[in-house]
Amino acid sequence: MATKVSKKKPLTVNLRSKACNATKSRQKPNLQKKTIDGKKVIISAREAKKAN
């Protein structure tokens, strides 16, 4: 099983229409499973890009 390293959480936002109606929406982080030094970890895509 992969270990979760990233502490990113989903963002909660309101989508607004022209009539100013608010609709709740969630933006999930882009988490990827990578193997680093023989260990499987779950990190964000931005962190994975820096690791290479």
PDBQT receptor file of N, H, CA, C and O in Angstrom, charges set to zero:
ATOM      1  N   MET A   1       0.842  -1.181   0.000  1.00  0.00    +0.000 N 
ATOM      2  CA  MET A   1       0.000   0.000   0.000  1.00  0.00    +0.000 C 
ATOM      3  C   MET A   1       0.883   1.239   0.000  1.00  0.00    +0.000 C 
ATOM      4  O   MET A   1       1.935   1.269   0.639  1.00  0.00    +0.000 OA
ATOM      5  N   ALA A   2       0.447   2.248  -0.716  1.00  0.00    +0.000 N 
ATOM      6  H   ALA A   2      -0.408   2.224  -1.235  1.00  0.00    +0.000 HD
ATOM      7  CA  ALA A   2       1.223   3.487  -0.845  1.00  0.00    +0.000 C 
ATOM      8  C   ALA A   2       1.012   4.381   0.376  1.00  0.00    +0.000 C 
ATOM      9  O   ALA A   2      -0.070   4.415   0.963  1.00  0.00    +0.000 OA
ATOM     10  N   THR A   3       2.053   5.089   0.736  1.00  0.00    +0.000 N 
ATOM     11  H   THR A   3       2.931   5.061   0.259  1.00  0.00    +0.000 HD
ATOM     12  CA  THR A   3       2.012   6.021   1.855  1.00  0.00    +0.000 C 
ATOM     13  C   THR A   3       1.666   7.399   1.334  1.00  0.00    +0.000 C 
ATOM     14  O   THR A   3       2.240   7.851   0.343  1.00  0.00    +0.000 OA
ATOM     15  N   LYS A   4       0.735   8.073   1.988  1.00  0.00    +0.000 N 
ATOM     16  H   LYS A   4       0.269   7.706   2.793  1.00  0.00    +0.000 HD
ATOM     17  CA  LYS A   4       0.350   9.418   1.563  1.00  0.00    +0.000 C 
ATOM     18  C   LYS A   4       1.337  10.418   2.137  1.00  0.00    +0.000 C 
ATOM     19  O   LYS A   4       1.471  10.543   3.354  1.00  0.00    +0.000 OA
ATOM     20  N   VAL A   5       2.028  11.134   1.250  1.00  0.00    +0.000 N 
ATOM     21  H   VAL A   5       1.919  11.033   0.262  1.00  0.00    +0.000 HD
ATOM     22  CA  VAL A   5       3.031  12.109   1.668  1.00  0.00    +0.000 C 
ATOM     23  C   VAL A   5       2.478  13.522   1.564  1.00  0.00    +0.000 C 
ATOM     24  O   VAL A   5       2.733  14.355   2.433  1.00  0.00    +0.000 OA
ATOM     25  N   SER A   6       1.733  13.791   0.523  1.00  0.00    +0.000 N 
ATOM     26  H   SER A   6       1.525  13.113  -0.183  1.00  0.00    +0.000 HD
ATOM     27  CA  SER A   6       1.205  15.130   0.281  1.00  0.00    +0.000 C 
ATOM     28  C   SER A   6       0.087  15.440   1.272  1.00  0.00    +0.000 C 
ATOM     29  O   SER A   6      -0.708  14.565   1.617  1.00  0.00    +0.000 OA
ATOM     30  N   LYS A   7       0.032  16.691   1.726  1.00  0.00    +0.000 N 
ATOM     31  H   LYS A   7       0.677  17.402   1.445  1.00  0.00    +0.000 HD
ATOM     32  CA  LYS A   7      -1.007  17.107   2.670  1.00  0.00    +0.000 C 
ATOM     33  C   LYS A   7      -2.079  17.944   1.983  1.00  0.00    +0.000 C 
ATOM     34  O   LYS A   7      -2.829  18.671   2.635  1.00  0.00    +0.000 OA
ATOM     35  N   LYS A   8      -2.142  17.834   0.659  1.00  0.00    +0.000 N 
ATOM     36  H   LYS A   8      -1.533  17.244   0.129  1.00  0.00    +0.000 HD
ATOM     37  CA  LYS A   8      -3.125  18.617  -0.090  1.00  0.00    +0.000 C 
ATOM     38  C   LYS A   8      -4.518  18.047   0.135  1.00  0.00    +0.000 C 
ATOM     39  O   LYS A   8      -4.697  16.833   0.226  1.00  0.00    +0.000 OA
ATOM     40  N   LYS A   9      -5.504  18.938   0.223  1.00  0.00    +0.000 N 
ATOM     41  H   LYS A   9      -5.359  19.925   0.149  1.00  0.00    +0.000 HD
ATOM     42  CA  LYS A   9      -6.899  18.558   0.422  1.00  0.00    +0.000 C 
ATOM     43  C   LYS A   9      -7.740  19.207  -0.671  1.00  0.00    +0.000 C 
ATOM     44  O   LYS A   9      -7.299  20.166  -1.304  1.00  0.00    +0.000 OA
ATOM     45  N   PRO A  10      -8.947  18.694  -0.899  1.00  0.00    +0.000 N 
ATOM     46  CA  PRO A  10      -9.807  19.317  -1.906  1.00  0.00    +0.000 C 
ATOM     47  C   PRO A  10     -10.210  20.737  -1.498  1.00  0.00    +0.000 C 
ATOM     48  O   PRO A  10     -10.427  21.018  -0.319  1.00  0.00    +0.000 OA
ATOM     49  N   LEU A  11     -10.304  21.620  -2.485  1.00  0.00    +0.000 N 
ATOM     50  H   LEU A  11     -10.128  21.392  -3.443  1.00  0.00    +0.000 HD
ATOM     51  CA  LEU A  11     -10.789  22.973  -2.262  1.00  0.00    +0.000 C 
ATOM     52  C   LEU A  11     -12.301  22.971  -2.416  1.00  0.00    +0.000 C 
ATOM     53  O   LEU A  11     -12.838  22.265  -3.269  1.00  0.00    +0.000 OA
ATOM     54  N   THR A  12     -12.990  23.754  -1.598  1.00  0.00    +0.000 N 
ATOM     55  H   THR A  12     -12.554  24.327  -0.904  1.00  0.00    +0.000 HD
ATOM     56  CA  THR A  12     -14.428  23.917  -1.718  1.00  0.00    +0.000 C 
ATOM     57  C   THR A  12     -14.672  25.322  -2.248  1.00  0.00    +0.000 C 
ATOM     58  O   THR A  12     -14.243  26.305  -1.644  1.00  0.00    +0.000 OA
ATOM     59  N   VAL A  13     -15.360  25.409  -3.373  1.00  0.00    +0.000 N 
ATOM     60  H   VAL A  13     -15.709  24.610  -3.863  1.00  0.00    +0.000 HD
ATOM     61  CA  VAL A  13     -15.595  26.699  -4.006  1.00  0.00    +0.000 C 
ATOM     62  C   VAL A  13     -17.066  26.833  -4.372  1.00  0.00    +0.000 C 
ATOM     63  O   VAL A  13     -17.794  25.843  -4.442  1.00  0.00    +0.000 OA
ATOM     64  N   ASN A  14     -17.492  28.071  -4.604  1.00  0.00    +0.000 N 
ATOM     65  H   ASN A  14     -16.900  28.875  -4.546  1.00  0.00    +0.000 HD
ATOM     66  CA  ASN A  14     -18.837  28.334  -5.106  1.00  0.00    +0.000 C 
ATOM     67  C   ASN A  14     -18.744  28.724  -6.562  1.00  0.00    +0.000 C 
ATOM     68  O   ASN A  14     -17.973  29.614  -6.919  1.00  0.00    +0.000 OA
ATOM     69  N   LEU A  15     -19.528  28.064  -7.418  1.00  0.00    +0.000 N 
ATOM     70  H   LEU A  15     -20.155  27.340  -7.128  1.00  0.00    +0.000 HD
ATOM     71  CA  LEU A  15     -19.656  28.466  -8.806  1.00  0.00    +0.000 C 
ATOM     72  C   LEU A  15     -20.789  29.478  -8.864  1.00  0.00    +0.000 C 
ATOM     73  O   LEU A  15     -21.889  29.211  -8.379  1.00  0.00    +0.000 OA
ATOM     74  N   ARG A  16     -20.525  30.637  -9.454  1.00  0.00    +0.000 N 
ATOM     75  H   ARG A  16     -19.632  30.853  -9.848  1.00  0.00    +0.000 HD
ATOM     76  CA  ARG A  16     -21.522  31.715  -9.485  1.00  0.00    +0.000 C 
ATOM     77  C   ARG A  16     -22.064  31.923 -10.884  1.00  0.00    +0.000 C 
ATOM     78  O   ARG A  16     -21.302  32.028 -11.845  1.00  0.00    +0.000 OA
ATOM     79  N   SER A  17     -23.375  31.982 -10.996  1.00  0.00    +0.000 N 
ATOM     80  H   SER A  17     -23.994  31.897 -10.215  1.00  0.00    +0.000 HD
ATOM     81  CA  SER A  17     -24.017  32.276 -12.279  1.00  0.00    +0.000 C 
ATOM     82  C   SER A  17     -24.219  33.787 -12.388  1.00  0.00    +0.000 C 
ATOM     83  O   SER A  17     -23.914  34.529 -11.454  1.00  0.00    +0.000 OA
ATOM     84  N   LYS A  18     -24.732  34.235 -13.530  1.00  0.00    +0.000 N 
ATOM     85  H   LYS A  18     -24.980  33.633 -14.289  1.00  0.00    +0.000 HD
ATOM     86  CA  LYS A  18     -24.984  35.673 -13.705  1.00  0.00    +0.000 C 
ATOM     87  C   LYS A  18     -26.073  36.160 -12.763  1.00  0.00    +0.000 C 
ATOM     88  O   LYS A  18     -26.124  37.342 -12.425  1.00  0.00    +0.000 OA
ATOM     89  N   ALA A  19     -26.950  35.246 -12.335  1.00  0.00    +0.000 N 
ATOM     90  H   ALA A  19     -26.909  34.285 -12.610  1.00  0.00    +0.000 HD
ATOM     91  CA  ALA A  19     -28.005  35.598 -11.379  1.00  0.00    +0.000 C 
ATOM     92  C   ALA A  19     -27.500  35.506  -9.945  1.00  0.00    +0.000 C 
ATOM     93  O   ALA A  19     -28.276  35.638  -8.999  1.00  0.00    +0.000 OA
ATOM     94  N   CYS A  20     -26.191  35.279  -9.784  1.00  0.00    +0.000 N 
ATOM     95  H   CYS A  20     -25.560  35.172 -10.552  1.00  0.00    +0.000 HD
ATOM     96  CA  CYS A  20     -25.526  35.203  -8.476  1.00  0.00    +0.000 C 
ATOM     97  C   CYS A  20     -25.987  33.998  -7.656  1.00  0.00    +0.000 C 
ATOM     98  O   CYS A  20     -25.924  34.026  -6.426  1.00  0.00    +0.000 OA
ATOM     99  N   ASN A  21     -26.451  32.936  -8.328  1.00  0.00    +0.000 N 
ATOM    100  H   ASN A  21     -26.503  32.913  -9.327  1.00  0.00    +0.000 HD
ATOM    101  CA  ASN A  21     -26.767  31.692  -7.628  1.00  0.00    +0.000 C 
ATOM    102  C   ASN A  21     -25.459  30.989  -7.301  1.00  0.00    +0.000 C 
ATOM    103  O   ASN A  21     -24.556  30.925  -8.136  1.00  0.00    +0.000 OA
ATOM    104  N   ALA A  22     -25.358  30.462  -6.089  1.00  0.00    +0.000 N 
ATOM    105  H   ALA A  22     -26.092  30.514  -5.412  1.00  0.00    +0.000 HD
ATOM    106  CA  ALA A  22     -24.138  29.777  -5.669  1.00  0.00    +0.000 C 
ATOM    107  C   ALA A  22     -24.368  28.271  -5.710  1.00  0.00    +0.000 C 
ATOM    108  O   ALA A  22     -25.324  27.762  -5.125  1.00  0.00    +0.000 OA
ATOM    109  N   THR A  23     -23.484  27.568  -6.406  1.00  0.00    +0.000 N 
ATOM    110  H   THR A  23     -22.707  27.982  -6.881  1.00  0.00    +0.000 HD
ATOM    111  CA  THR A  23     -23.507  26.117  -6.466  1.00  0.00    +0.000 C 
ATOM    112  C   THR A  23     -22.189  25.615  -5.917  1.00  0.00    +0.000 C 
ATOM    113  O   THR A  23     -21.128  25.966  -6.435  1.00  0.00    +0.000 OA
ATOM    114  N   LYS A  24     -22.240  24.802  -4.880  1.00  0.00    +0.000 N 
ATOM    115  H   LYS A  24     -23.102  24.518  -4.460  1.00  0.00    +0.000 HD
ATOM    116  CA  LYS A  24     -21.005  24.286  -4.272  1.00  0.00    +0.000 C 
ATOM    117  C   LYS A  24     -20.306  23.318  -5.214  1.00  0.00    +0.000 C 
ATOM    118  O   LYS A  24     -20.941  22.506  -5.887  1.00  0.00    +0.000 OA
ATOM    119  N   SER A  25     -18.984  23.425  -5.243  1.00  0.00    +0.000 N 
ATOM    120  H   SER A  25     -18.469  24.084  -4.696  1.00  0.00    +0.000 HD
ATOM    121  CA  SER A  25     -18.178  22.561  -6.092  1.00  0.00    +0.000 C 
ATOM    122  C   SER A  25     -16.891  22.229  -5.351  1.00  0.00    +0.000 C 
ATOM    123  O   SER A  25     -16.441  22.992  -4.497  1.00  0.00    +0.000 OA
ATOM    124  N   ARG A  26     -16.302  21.084  -5.684  1.00  0.00    +0.000 N 
ATOM    125  H   ARG A  26     -16.668  20.463  -6.379  1.00  0.00    +0.000 HD
ATOM    126  CA  ARG A  26     -15.031  20.686  -5.079  1.00  0.00    +0.000 C 
ATOM    127  C   ARG A  26     -13.993  20.510  -6.169  1.00  0.00    +0.000 C 
ATOM    128  O   ARG A  26     -14.269  19.929  -7.218  1.00  0.00    +0.000 OA
ATOM    129  N   GLN A  27     -12.792  21.019  -5.911  1.00  0.00    +0.000 N 
ATOM    130  H   GLN A  27     -12.567  21.491  -5.059  1.00  0.00    +0.000 HD
ATOM    131  CA  GLN A  27     -11.666  20.837  -6.817  1.00  0.00    +0.000 C 
ATOM    132  C   GLN A  27     -10.682  19.901  -6.134  1.00  0.00    +0.000 C 
ATOM    133  O   GLN A  27     -10.065  20.262  -5.132  1.00  0.00    +0.000 OA
ATOM    134  N   LYS A  28     -10.536  18.691  -6.680  1.00  0.00    +0.000 N 
ATOM    135  H   LYS A  28     -11.037  18.398  -7.493  1.00  0.00    +0.000 HD
ATOM    136  CA  LYS A  28      -9.661  17.693  -6.072  1.00  0.00    +0.000 C 
ATOM    137  C   LYS A  28      -8.216  17.913  -6.509  1.00  0.00    +0.000 C 
ATOM    138  O   LYS A  28      -7.976  18.315  -7.647  1.00  0.00    +0.000 OA
ATOM    139  N   PRO A  29      -7.249  17.656  -5.628  1.00  0.00    +0.000 N 
ATOM    140  CA  PRO A  29      -5.847  17.789  -6.021  1.00  0.00    +0.000 C 
ATOM    141  C   PRO A  29      -5.441  16.661  -6.964  1.00  0.00    +0.000 C 
ATOM    142  O   PRO A  29      -6.043  15.587  -6.955  1.00  0.00    +0.000 OA
ATOM    143  N   ASN A  30      -4.428  16.910  -7.769  1.00  0.00    +0.000 N 
ATOM    144  H   ASN A  30      -3.939  17.782  -7.777  1.00  0.00    +0.000 HD
ATOM    145  CA  ASN A  30      -3.944  15.941  -8.739  1.00  0.00    +0.000 C 
ATOM    146  C   ASN A  30      -2.911  15.043  -8.053  1.00  0.00    +0.000 C 
ATOM    147  O   ASN A  30      -1.712  15.313  -8.119  1.00  0.00    +0.000 OA
ATOM    148  N   LEU A  31      -3.375  13.975  -7.394  1.00  0.00    +0.000 N 
ATOM    149  H   LEU A  31      -4.349  13.755  -7.340  1.00  0.00    +0.000 HD
ATOM    150  CA  LEU A  31      -2.495  13.070  -6.668  1.00  0.00    +0.000 C 
ATOM    151  C   LEU A  31      -2.094  11.900  -7.550  1.00  0.00    +0.000 C 
ATOM    152  O   LEU A  31      -2.921  11.341  -8.271  1.00  0.00    +0.000 OA
ATOM    153  N   GLN A  32      -0.822  11.536  -7.489  1.00  0.00    +0.000 N 
ATOM    154  H   GLN A  32      -0.150  11.990  -6.904  1.00  0.00    +0.000 HD
ATOM    155  CA  GLN A  32      -0.271  10.466  -8.307  1.00  0.00    +0.000 C 
ATOM    156  C   GLN A  32       0.451   9.462  -7.421  1.00  0.00    +0.000 C 
ATOM    157  O   GLN A  32       1.000   9.827  -6.381  1.00  0.00    +0.000 OA
ATOM    158  N   LYS A  33       0.450   8.179  -7.839  1.00  0.00    +0.000 N 
ATOM    159  H   LYS A  33       0.004   7.883  -8.683  1.00  0.00    +0.000 HD
ATOM    160  CA  LYS A  33       1.221   7.150  -7.143  1.00  0.00    +0.000 C 
ATOM    161  C   LYS A  33       2.582   7.041  -7.820  1.00  0.00    +0.000 C 
ATOM    162  O   LYS A  33       2.659   6.800  -9.025  1.00  0.00    +0.000 OA
ATOM    163  N   LYS A  34       3.645   7.216  -7.060  1.00  0.00    +0.000 N 
ATOM    164  H   LYS A  34       3.582   7.412  -6.081  1.00  0.00    +0.000 HD
ATOM    165  CA  LYS A  34       5.004   7.148  -7.584  1.00  0.00    +0.000 C 
ATOM    166  C   LYS A  34       5.841   6.251  -6.691  1.00  0.00    +0.000 C 
ATOM    167  O   LYS A  34       5.546   6.091  -5.507  1.00  0.00    +0.000 OA
ATOM    168  N   THR A  35       6.889   5.664  -7.264  1.00  0.00    +0.000 N 
ATOM    169  H   THR A  35       7.129   5.794  -8.227  1.00  0.00    +0.000 HD
ATOM    170  CA  THR A  35       7.843   4.881  -6.496  1.00  0.00    +0.000 C 
ATOM    171  C   THR A  35       9.120   5.700  -6.379  1.00  0.00    +0.000 C 
ATOM    172  O   THR A  35       9.764   6.009  -7.382  1.00  0.00    +0.000 OA
ATOM    173  N   ILE A  36       9.479   6.049  -5.153  1.00  0.00    +0.000 N 
ATOM    174  H   ILE A  36       8.955   5.799  -4.338  1.00  0.00    +0.000 HD
ATOM    175  CA  ILE A  36      10.690   6.830  -4.881  1.00  0.00    +0.000 C 
ATOM    176  C   ILE A  36      11.536   6.033  -3.897  1.00  0.00    +0.000 C 
ATOM    177  O   ILE A  36      11.090   5.711  -2.796  1.00  0.00    +0.000 OA
ATOM    178  N   ASP A  37      12.756   5.720  -4.303  1.00  0.00    +0.000 N 
ATOM    179  H   ASP A  37      13.119   5.982  -5.198  1.00  0.00    +0.000 HD
ATOM    180  CA  ASP A  37      13.689   4.936  -3.475  1.00  0.00    +0.000 C 
ATOM    181  C   ASP A  37      13.087   3.603  -3.044  1.00  0.00    +0.000 C 
ATOM    182  O   ASP A  37      13.316   3.158  -1.920  1.00  0.00    +0.000 OA
ATOM    183  N   GLY A  38      12.322   2.964  -3.922  1.00  0.00    +0.000 N 
ATOM    184  H   GLY A  38      12.136   3.325  -4.835  1.00  0.00    +0.000 HD
ATOM    185  CA  GLY A  38      11.740   1.653  -3.644  1.00  0.00    +0.000 C 
ATOM    186  C   GLY A  38      10.483   1.685  -2.796  1.00  0.00    +0.000 C 
ATOM    187  O   GLY A  38       9.937   0.629  -2.477  1.00  0.00    +0.000 OA
ATOM    188  N   LYS A  39      10.002   2.879  -2.417  1.00  0.00    +0.000 N 
ATOM    189  H   LYS A  39      10.446   3.737  -2.676  1.00  0.00    +0.000 HD
ATOM    190  CA  LYS A  39       8.775   2.994  -1.626  1.00  0.00    +0.000 C 
ATOM    191  C   LYS A  39       7.683   3.618  -2.477  1.00  0.00    +0.000 C 
ATOM    192  O   LYS A  39       7.931   4.571  -3.216  1.00  0.00    +0.000 OA
ATOM    193  N   LYS A  40       6.470   3.080  -2.372  1.00  0.00    +0.000 N 
ATOM    194  H   LYS A  40       6.269   2.306  -1.772  1.00  0.00    +0.000 HD
ATOM    195  CA  LYS A  40       5.342   3.644  -3.092  1.00  0.00    +0.000 C 
ATOM    196  C   LYS A  40       4.747   4.776  -2.255  1.00  0.00    +0.000 C 
ATOM    197  O   LYS A  40       4.405   4.589  -1.088  1.00  0.00    +0.000 OA
ATOM    198  N   VAL A  41       4.631   5.947  -2.870  1.00  0.00    +0.000 N 
ATOM    199  H   VAL A  41       4.909   6.099  -3.819  1.00  0.00    +0.000 HD
ATOM    200  CA  VAL A  41       4.084   7.105  -2.175  1.00  0.00    +0.000 C 
ATOM    201  C   VAL A  41       3.022   7.768  -3.042  1.00  0.00    +0.000 C 
ATOM    202  O   VAL A  41       3.012   7.614  -4.263  1.00  0.00    +0.000 OA
ATOM    203  N   ILE A  42       2.132   8.504  -2.393  1.00  0.00    +0.000 N 
ATOM    204  H   ILE A  42       2.140   8.629  -1.401  1.00  0.00    +0.000 HD
ATOM    205  CA  ILE A  42       1.117   9.279  -3.090  1.00  0.00    +0.000 C 
ATOM    206  C   ILE A  42       1.479  10.742  -2.900  1.00  0.00    +0.000 C 
ATOM    207  O   ILE A  42       1.452  11.264  -1.786  1.00  0.00    +0.000 OA
ATOM    208  N   ILE A  43       1.822  11.401  -4.014  1.00  0.00    +0.000 N 
ATOM    209  H   ILE A  43       1.844  10.977  -4.920  1.00  0.00    +0.000 HD
ATOM    210  CA  ILE A  43       2.210  12.804  -3.966  1.00  0.00    +0.000 C 
ATOM    211  C   ILE A  43       1.486  13.563  -5.067  1.00  0.00    +0.000 C 
ATOM    212  O   ILE A  43       0.947  12.962  -5.997  1.00  0.00    +0.000 OA
ATOM    213  N   SER A  44       1.478  14.878  -4.957  1.00  0.00    +0.000 N 
ATOM    214  H   SER A  44       1.916  15.366  -4.202  1.00  0.00    +0.000 HD
ATOM    215  CA  SER A  44       0.834  15.689  -5.985  1.00  0.00    +0.000 C 
ATOM    216  C   SER A  44       1.694  15.707  -7.234  1.00  0.00    +0.000 C 
ATOM    217  O   SER A  44       2.890  15.424  -7.177  1.00  0.00    +0.000 OA
ATOM    218  N   ALA A  45       1.086  16.037  -8.356  1.00  0.00    +0.000 N 
ATOM    219  H   ALA A  45       0.114  16.266  -8.402  1.00  0.00    +0.000 HD
ATOM    220  CA  ALA A  45       1.798  16.069  -9.632  1.00  0.00    +0.000 C 
ATOM    221  C   ALA A  45       2.903  17.116  -9.611  1.00  0.00    +0.000 C 
ATOM    222  O   ALA A  45       3.956  16.903 -10.212  1.00  0.00    +0.000 OA
ATOM    223  N   ARG A  46       2.693  18.230  -8.941  1.00  0.00    +0.000 N 
ATOM    224  H   ARG A  46       1.837  18.403  -8.452  1.00  0.00    +0.000 HD
ATOM    225  CA  ARG A  46       3.711  19.277  -8.849  1.00  0.00    +0.000 C 
ATOM    226  C   ARG A  46       4.927  18.780  -8.064  1.00  0.00    +0.000 C 
ATOM    227  O   ARG A  46       6.067  19.041  -8.451  1.00  0.00    +0.000 OA
ATOM    228  N   GLU A  47       4.683  18.062  -6.960  1.00  0.00    +0.000 N 
ATOM    229  H   GLU A  47       3.757  17.850  -6.646  1.00  0.00    +0.000 HD
ATOM    230  CA  GLU A  47       5.789  17.504  -6.174  1.00  0.00    +0.000 C 
ATOM    231  C   GLU A  47       6.521  16.429  -6.948  1.00  0.00    +0.000 C 
ATOM    232  O   GLU A  47       7.743  16.317  -6.844  1.00  0.00    +0.000 OA
ATOM    233  N   ALA A  48       5.793  15.629  -7.730  1.00  0.00    +0.000 N 
ATOM    234  H   ALA A  48       4.801  15.720  -7.814  1.00  0.00    +0.000 HD
ATOM    235  CA  ALA A  48       6.414  14.563  -8.537  1.00  0.00    +0.000 C 
ATOM    236  C   ALA A  48       7.299  15.164  -9.603  1.00  0.00    +0.000 C 
ATOM    237  O   ALA A  48       8.352  14.608  -9.916  1.00  0.00    +0.000 OA
ATOM    238  N   LYS A  49       6.895  16.291 -10.170  1.00  0.00    +0.000 N 
ATOM    239  H   LYS A  49       6.039  16.742  -9.916  1.00  0.00    +0.000 HD
ATOM    240  CA  LYS A  49       7.690  16.949 -11.202  1.00  0.00    +0.000 C 
ATOM    241  C   LYS A  49       9.010  17.460 -10.618  1.00  0.00    +0.000 C 
ATOM    242  O   LYS A  49      10.047  17.382 -11.276  1.00  0.00    +0.000 OA
ATOM    243  N   LYS A  50       8.978  17.983  -9.387  1.00  0.00    +0.000 N 
ATOM    244  H   LYS A  50       8.135  18.046  -8.853  1.00  0.00    +0.000 HD
ATOM    245  CA  LYS A  50      10.185  18.482  -8.729  1.00  0.00    +0.000 C 
ATOM    246  C   LYS A  50      11.108  17.340  -8.311  1.00  0.00    +0.000 C 
ATOM    247  O   LYS A  50      12.326  17.511  -8.260  1.00  0.00    +0.000 OA
ATOM    248  N   ALA A  51      10.529  16.172  -8.013  1.00  0.00    +0.000 N 
ATOM    249  H   ALA A  51       9.539  16.033  -8.055  1.00  0.00    +0.000 HD
ATOM    250  CA  ALA A  51      11.321  15.023  -7.537  1.00  0.00    +0.000 C 
ATOM    251  C   ALA A  51      12.208  14.450  -8.634  1.00  0.00    +0.000 C 
ATOM    252  O   ALA A  51      13.252  13.869  -8.334  1.00  0.00    +0.000 OA
ATOM    253  N   ASN A  52      11.816  14.599  -9.906  1.00  0.00    +0.000 N 
ATOM    254  H   ASN A  52      10.969  15.071 -10.150  1.00  0.00    +0.000 HD
ATOM    255  CA  ASN A  52      12.593  14.049 -11.012  1.00  0.00    +0.000 C 
ATOM    256  C   ASN A  52      13.746  14.892 -11.354  1.00  0.00    +0.000 C 
ATOM    257  O   ASN A  52      14.502  14.562 -12.268  1.00  0.00    +0.000 OA
TER     258      ASN A  52
